[in-house]
Amino acid sequence: TGLCALQNLKADIEWKRTSYNIELFNAPVLDHTTNSRGGFYLWLDRRQTIQGRKAQIESELMAVDIRCISFWYFLDNTVGAQLNVYIRDPKSDTKSLIWSTDQTHGSFWVLQEITVRPNMTVYGTSRFTIVYEAVVGSKIGDLAIDDLTTRSGNCLSTTPPPNMYKCLDGKLIAKSQVSII
């Protein structure tokens, strides 16, 4: 299905790998990776679903150590929609919420980085997965994720790239999306 090392979990609905399509009136026009209509991202198609339904996608297994989870998300024109990130112990099927947002940001991609530490996982487990969950809100809007990566070590708080602006809450957005008064 083109999801690389990710897989949809059994949930109410599924994440879909897509690129811009005029018929998908509530999907991002540009992906984050290539900043073009030809690039791909994971999108929550909520046209035929109801509030409260969930889509979950899971990473491959990884060893417990300090890791940086990084991804870009697009949350625009939604009411009550939520994006959650969990760590999951596959042996016990226990999930722990490590990040969540329900704040709409507008029509642009936002970077999120999360440092996962061994004490955040289930005690005694040696491997875990990352689960990205979208919860449908009460208003049709855009909810998508792109460029999901995981690497060993802490997430570093660095100076933003030249084409990015760092918001007061630490999030990075494209300078082209910022109007400074």
C-alpha positions in Angstrom: 0.0 0.0 0.0 3.0 2.3 -0.2 3.3 2.9 3.5 7.0 1.8 3.8 7.7 0.5 7.3 4.3 1.6 8.6 1.1 -0.4 8.8 -2.5 0.6 9.4 -3.9 -0.9 12.7 -7.4 -2.3 13.0 -9.4 0.8 13.7 -12.5 2.6 12.6 -10.9 4.0 9.4 -7.5 4.0 7.8 -4.8 6.5 7.0 -4.4 6.9 3.2 -1.3 7.6 1.3 -2.2 10.2 -1.2 -1.0 13.3 -3.1 -3.0 16.4 -4.2 -6.2 15.6 -6.0 -8.8 18.2 -6.9 -11.5 15.8 -5.8 -10.1 15.6 -2.3 -11.3 19.1 -1.4 -10.2 18.8 2.2 -6.6 17.5 1.8 -3.4 19.5 1.7 -2.5 20.8 -1.7 1.3 20.3 -1.2 3.2 17.6 0.6 6.0 18.5 3.0 8.8 16.5 1.5 8.9 18.0 -2.0 6.6 21.0 -1.4 4.7 20.0 -4.6 1.4 18.6 -5.7 3.2 15.4 -6.9 4.5 14.4 -3.4 2.8 12.0 -1.1 1.6 12.2 2.6 -0.7 10.2 4.9 -4.2 11.7 5.1 -7.3 11.1 7.1 -10.2 10.9 4.6 -13.1 11.9 6.7 -15.6 12.5 4.0 -17.5 9.3 4.8 -17.0 9.0 8.5 -18.4 10.3 11.7 -17.1 12.2 14.7 -15.0 10.2 17.2 -13.8 7.6 14.7 -10.1 6.8 14.7 -7.3 5.9 12.3 -4.1 4.4 13.6 -0.8 3.7 11.9 2.1 1.9 13.5 5.9 2.0 13.0 8.1 -1.1 12.8 9.5 -2.5 16.1 12.5 -0.7 17.6 14.8 -1.3 20.5 14.2 0.6 23.7 16.7 3.5 24.0 16.6 7.3 23.7 15.0 8.1 20.4 13.9 11.2 18.6 10.6 10.9 16.8 10.1 13.6 14.2 7.1 14.3 11.8 5.3 17.1 10.1 1.6 17.5 10.6 -1.2 19.5 8.9 -4.2 20.3 10.9 -6.5 22.9 9.3 -10.1 24.0 9.6 -11.0 21.2 12.1 -13.2 21.3 15.2 -12.7 18.5 17.7 -10.2 16.6 15.6 -7.1 15.3 17.4 -3.7 13.9 16.5 -2.1 11.6 19.1 1.2 9.8 19.3 1.6 6.7 21.5 4.4 4.3 22.3 3.2 0.7 22.3 4.5 -2.5 23.9 3.5 -5.2 21.4 3.7 -8.0 23.9 1.2 -6.5 26.4 -0.6 -4.3 23.8 -0.2 -1.4 26.2 -0.1 2.1 24.8 1.2 5.2 26.5 0.3 8.7 25.1 3.4 10.8 24.6 2.0 13.7 22.6 -1.3 15.1 21.5 -2.8 18.2 19.8 -6.2 19.4 18.8 -5.1 22.9 17.8 -5.8 23.8 14.2 -2.8 25.8 12.7 -3.9 26.8 9.2 -3.0 25.6 5.8 0.7 24.7 6.4 2.9 21.9 7.8 4.1 22.1 11.4 7.2 20.2 12.6 6.9 18.1 15.8 9.8 16.4 17.6 9.4 14.1 20.6 12.2 12.6 22.6 11.3 9.1 23.8 13.2 7.8 26.8 13.3 4.2 28.1 11.3 5.2 31.3 8.4 6.1 29.0 8.0 2.6 27.8 6.4 -0.4 29.6 8.8 -1.6 32.3 10.7 -4.7 31.2 10.0 -4.4 27.5 12.9 -4.5 25.1 11.1 -3.3 22.0 8.3 -0.9 21.2 6.4 0.7 18.3 5.1 4.3 17.6 1.4 4.6 16.9 0.1 7.8 15.2 -3.6 8.2 15.7 -6.1 10.6 14.1 -9.5 11.2 15.7 -12.2 12.6 13.5 -13.7 15.9 14.7 -17.1 17.5 14.1 -16.2 19.7 11.2 -14.6 18.6 7.9 -11.1 19.8 7.7 -7.6 18.7 6.8 -5.6 16.2 8.9 -2.4 14.8 7.5 1.1 13.7 8.5 4.4 13.5 6.5 8.1 12.7 6.8 7.8 10.4 9.8 11.3 9.6 11.1 12.9 8.0 14.1 16.6 8.2 15.1 18.7 7.3 18.1 19.4 10.1 20.6 17.7 13.1 21.9 15.8 15.6 19.7 18.1 18.6 19.4 16.8 22.0 19.9 18.6 23.8 17.1 18.3 27.0 15.1 15.6 26.6 12.6 16.6 26.2 8.9 16.7 29.4 6.9 13.3 28.8 5.3 11.6 28.1 8.7 10.3 30.3 11.5 10.3 29.1 15.1 7.1 30.0 17.0 6.9 30.9 20.7 5.6 27.4 21.4 8.7 25.9 19.7 6.9 24.7 16.6 8.5 25.3 13.2 6.5 26.6 10.3 7.5 27.8 6.8 8.5 31.4 6.6 6.2 31.7 3.6 3.3 31.1 5.9 4.2 33.8 8.4 3.1 37.4 8.1 5.1 39.7 10.5 3.5 43.0 11.4 
